[in-house]
Amino acid sequence: MPMLQARISTEEANAIKTYAKIKGITTSQVVRESVASYIAKSPESLFFGCMKEGSWISDDFDEIPEGFEDYI
């Protein structure tokens, strides 16, 4: 089974717990249903490498920061 990892804030976690309690389901079910719904509505299928050239980090990403030469 694929694993999804994400970092969320305490407030977001509490909101998920509250929503799950109101709906009478587990927090895991809330997350699974949310992800499944998002994927179902996605116009394109996700595939390995789908973000190739779709994101930008910075122009100097591959450069060694000043003062880090001793660590490399």
CORWONOR-V471238 format. One record per residue. N is the residue number from 1. RES is the residue in three letters. PHI is phi in whole degrees, -180 to 180 (999 if undefined). Layout:
[[N	RES	PHI] [N	RES	PHI]]
//
This chain:
[[1	MET	999] [2	PRO	-63] [3	MET	-117] [4	LEU	-115] [5	GLN	-120] [6	ALA	-151] [7	ARG	-100] [8	ILE	-130] [9	SER	-78] [10	THR	-61] [11	GLU	-63] [12	GLU	-65] [13	ALA	-62] [14	ASN	-66] [15	ALA	-65] [16	ILE	-65] [17	LYS	-62] [18	THR	-64] [19	TYR	-61] [20	ALA	-62] [21	LYS	-64] [22	ILE	-62] [23	LYS	-78] [24	GLY	76] [25	ILE	-127] [26	THR	-82] [27	THR	-64] [28	SER	-61] [29	GLN	-65] [30	VAL	-60] [31	VAL	-66] [32	ARG	-59] [33	GLU	-65] [34	SER	-65] [35	VAL	-65] [36	ALA	-61] [37	SER	-65] [38	TYR	-62] [39	ILE	-65] [40	ALA	-64] [41	LYS	-87] [42	SER	-66] [43	PRO	-68] [44	GLU	-120] [45	SER	-75] [46	LEU	-80] [47	PHE	-147] [48	PHE	-60] [49	GLY	86] [50	CYS	-68] [51	MET	-96] [52	LYS	-56] [53	GLU	60] [54	GLY	-105] [55	SER	-138] [56	TRP	-129] [57	ILE	-101] [58	SER	-171] [59	ASP	-67] [60	ASP	-104] [61	PHE	-58] [62	ASP	-85] [63	GLU	-86] [64	ILE	-80] [65	PRO	-63] [66	GLU	-59] [67	GLY	94] [68	PHE	-102] [69	GLU	-58] [70	ASP	-67] [71	TYR	-90] [72	ILE	-109]]
//
